[in-house]
Amino acid sequence: MLKMSTPLPPQKPQTLLNTITQVVQTLHAKVNFSRLILKPNAKVPELIVHQADTNKAEVYPLLGDRYVVGRSSRTCDIVVRNPLVSTIHVSVVRDPKRMGLFSGRTGFMIQDEDSTNGLYWGRRRIKVLPLRHGDSFTLGPPELASVSRVEYRNPPPWYLQTLRYGFYGICGLTAAVGIVVLFESQKFEVDPLPKTVTGPVIIHAADGRPLREANTIAHLEADQLSDFGPYLPKAVVASEDARFYWHLGIDPFGTLRALLTNVRDGEIREGGSTLSQQLARSLYRDYVGTEDSAGRKFREAVVALKLEAVYGKNKLLKTYLNRVYLGINLYGFEDAAKFYFNKSAKDLNLSEAATLVGILPAPNSFNPIQNYQLAVRIAIG
């Protein structure tokens, strides 16, 4: 006995459009944001949609790799109910090439999916935009009153923000100081160097007799750095500015050390001046000034920077050795060597060179004429 089978319901003809729709729906499963519950301290990228006609903002955490934004609730992960928004307006895709340097997280990019009203970043219509924290864009021309605005939030870690703002602060401070230094440096010329050595100053008593006989040694200057012998240049650098050939006129380590020492002791015990700064103070006394103030130190630094920009290290060191004040109207180590040891600076031995270098911190107090025993103690350390 034959049994009759129940006839199947009629099937709709499978068209190419239906096939493509099924494939797309299969490949792209919609994200149900209502089921995404984040941990209290979780920090993930977010897309925030602001509707023009309401104050309500929808927040969408971006945990996946691709999101579709548009008006259609069937095909879009993030639905924006606005007639200006196309059925599929834009897509938000994770970009594996944009790895954060410190955070280790990848970023996102937004792409216009051939929408009718376009994707705007400011007033510029764009096709693709790599997203950065704080970026804001509109799903249509920004001039329209009812346009929807979308914001991307992905703040970097606190340590990265600290580094970033610290870098910006340093750059801004450096630029400001550079502008001030450039302005100040126009107030004087360093080429050629000024002549600072003049005749001796003689002070007379009431009866006309000089209080101190002036030395009769004519001022001499060496033409080459090698004319000061093997000991003097090295001794001066070692004593006054050990990082002379390293810095650009200002020694930040020496300045910081002097600042800490003065703050600790409650008085000015160290100056932190480089050889270039000492030379600036000697050559440009009228501009730099003689008062013990921060303004003088700043002007001294400005001159030192300009000297370093125009002249080489050996030229500056040679000028310093030729012009530095060494007490009792003596300028330069050639004059001092003639006066104290009756010989040229290039013929000084190590102990004689050390004796003259020991005068530098206080030329009127440490020279052998004023205080022989103190000068000897300083020379031998």
C-alpha angles and dihedrals in degrees: 000000000000122000120213113231120223109258117244118244115260114271124224113243111262107240127191091249092054091049093052091047092052092049093050092048090049094049095044115047112190119247116240101212093183090070095051107101113179127203114259094252098036115129115199134154113276137200114209119197117202117196116214097220096048138041091230119115123196116214119208120188112218107221099142134063103250136027131181118215123197148101098282116096090196100057105022130081092201112040119204110189100209127120089223090062118086123233088258107015109163141350127222112211132182110243111212091190092065101071116168112247095222105011097054090218127126121234134224135241129205122219132191111237096209092283121181098236098030138221116286130198102192105317095330121098111224138186101202131013128182103224124235130182110283096019113149126192139165132233093229138003110329091224091071114097096218098045117132118237124211125197129195120213124188108139115197120239116283093251091054091049089050091052092046096049090042090054091048090049093050091047092049093047091047091050092049093049090046092054092049092047091049091051093047093046090064090068095075141027126230099187109102103022113237121253107244105166111095135167120294120280111234121197116202129205123232091271092054098255117131114249089220129016112244118238114250097212112126113231112257129187127200118236096211134035088234089063088077092065130237098296112043101063093046093044093051093049092046092049103038108023119007092178094047094124092046107051131064097235099300123067107211093191093050092046092050092047092050091047093052092046093050093047092048094049096039093231140070106273101146131037101192091212119157123221088260091054092048089050090049090052091050099044099038103036093143092057099035096043130209103253119114098242144120090251091059091049090051094050089046090054092048092055091045092053092050092047090051091049093054105033136044124245096255092051091052093045091049091050090049092051090048098046110029116120114245102177137271093049094307118140121187133008094267091062092043093050090051092048101043102031105016092234140097119273092245090060097054117119123222097270093047091049090049090051093055093044089051089063093063101085093057112004095182094050107032101047117111093241093059098037116002097179093050092048091052092049091051092047094054092043 
